Amino acid sequence: MTSRATVWGIGEFKGQAANALQEKGFADVRTNDLEVAGGKAGTWVSIGHFPIAGRDYWEVAMGSGDSDTPRATVEEASAILNGLVFL
């Protein structure tokens, strides 16, 4: 779980996050009010966003799959989102 603050609203952040995940090979990427989610390497990853106040929110990454790669895939998705830069 990570506490974040964004210069943009959380909706804009989710859009950028979804694009970044797709660019890195995640399939069937989708966003809704609480998450950005997608699949890769037999793992479904969900990254939940829970507002705290203003532009601050908690981010929780979780995943599940039938393979032996869920932890690595969740860590990859988290690293992608951590690498987003907003100008």
N, C-alpha and C positions, 0 to 999 in steps of 0.2 A: 504494500500500500504506500502510495506517495502523495504528499500534499503538493499541489501545484498552484501557480497563479499564471494567468495568461493575459497578454496585452489585448488580445481580441476576446470576443465572447466565446463561450464553450462550444457553441454551434460551429463557428468558423474553425476552431481547433479540431473538432471531430471530422470536418470535411478534409482538412489537411492530413489528418491521421489516416483516414480511409484511403486517400490517394497514395500516401507513402507506403502503406501496407500492400496495396495492389502493385505498386512499382517493384516491391521486393518479393513478389511471387505469391502473396496470399490470394486465395480465390473466394468468390462469393462474398466479398466484403460488403458489409451493410452497417448503417448507423440508425439509431433511434434515440429516443429521449434519454436513455441511460447508458448506452454503450456504443462502442465500435467493435465489430466482430468479423471474423473471417477464418478460413481454414487453410492449413498448409501441412504437408507431410503427415497426413492422417490425424491431425489435431485440430480441434475447433478452439479458437481463442476468443475470449470476450474480455474487453477492457471497459470496465464500468466507470462512469464519471458521476460523482455525487457532490453537488454544490455545498459549499460551506457558507460563504458570504461574498458579495460583490463578484469579483472575477477569480476567487479562490475556490478550489475544489479538491476532493480526494479522488485519486485514480487507483483502481484495483484491477490487476491483471490476473486472469485465471484461464485454465485450459483443460481439455479432456480429450482423450483419444484412445484408439485401439493399438497404437504402436508404442514403442519405447522412447518416443521423442517429445511427449507433451511438455516437459520442463524446459527443454532446450528451445522449443518453438515459442513458448510463453516468454522466455528470456529474450529471444530474438525480437518479438513484437514490442516488448518493453523498451529495448534498446533503440528500435526504430522511432518510437514516440519520443524518447529522451533526446534523440538527435535532431528533432524538428527545430528549425530556427525561424523565427518570425521577425521580419524587418519592418 
